[in-house]
Amino acid sequence: MSTTAPNPATADIAALSYEQAREQLMNVVNQLETGSASLEDSLALWERGEALAKRCDEWLEGAKARLEAARATGNQSNPEA
């Protein structure tokens, strides 16, 4: 049985709020845009950026689902809306 070890560069991302993940993602993008990191560091930054972007998407999808649920509940209680 093969298990993959958690990536230390992305291990803490699941606990981040949307704002924290977005801020860190912006920092990663800025670091990559400067082009001053080594290839290995750039790859690690890229992986972290991908994980941060996924976390932001998860937060946004969750917020969208909550809004849709609230609208559906509101429409059920007020069918004329």
N, C-alpha and C positions, 0 to 999 in steps of 0.2 A: 504494500500500500504506500503510495507516494503522497506526501503532504508538502505543501509549499510553505516555507517560512514567511511570516508577515514581513512586508517591506517596511523597514524602519522609517523610510522617507514619507510613507503614507499612513502609518499606523494610527496617528492621532486625529486623522481627518474626520472620522465618524462622530466625534464629540464636538465638532465645531458648529457654532451658529452660522446662519447664512452670512451675516455681516463679517464674521471672522474669516470664513472661507473665501468670501469675495475679496477681502483686504489682502489675504495671503496670496490669492491668485493674481491680483494686480502686482504684488511685489515680485512674484515669480516671472510674470511677463516682463516687467521692467528689467529684471536681472538678465533674462534671455535676450532682450533687445540691445543691451549694452554690448553683448558679444565678448565679454571679458572672461567668461568662465571656460574652463577646460572642456574637452568633449565629454569626459565622464561626468563632470559636474552638470553640464548642460543637459545630458540625458536624465540625470537624477531630477533636475529642475523640471524638465518636460514631464516626467512621470508624476511628479507631485502636482504640477499644474493640471494634468489630465484628471487626477483624483479630486483635486479641488473643484474643477469645473463640474465633475459628476456630482459632487456633494451639493453644489449650488443648484444644479438641475433638480436633485432630489427635493431640496427645500422648496423650490418654485413649483414643482409638480404637486407637492403636498399642500401648498397654499392654494393652488388652483382647485384641487379636489375639495378642500374645505369651503372655498367660495361657492363652488357649484352645489355642494351639499346644502349650504346655507340658503342659496337661492331656491333650490328645490323645496326645502322646508318652508320657506317664505311663500312660495307659490301655492303650496298645498293649503296653507292657512288663509290665504287671500286669493281665491281663484280668479278674481276680476283683474288682478295685476298683470 
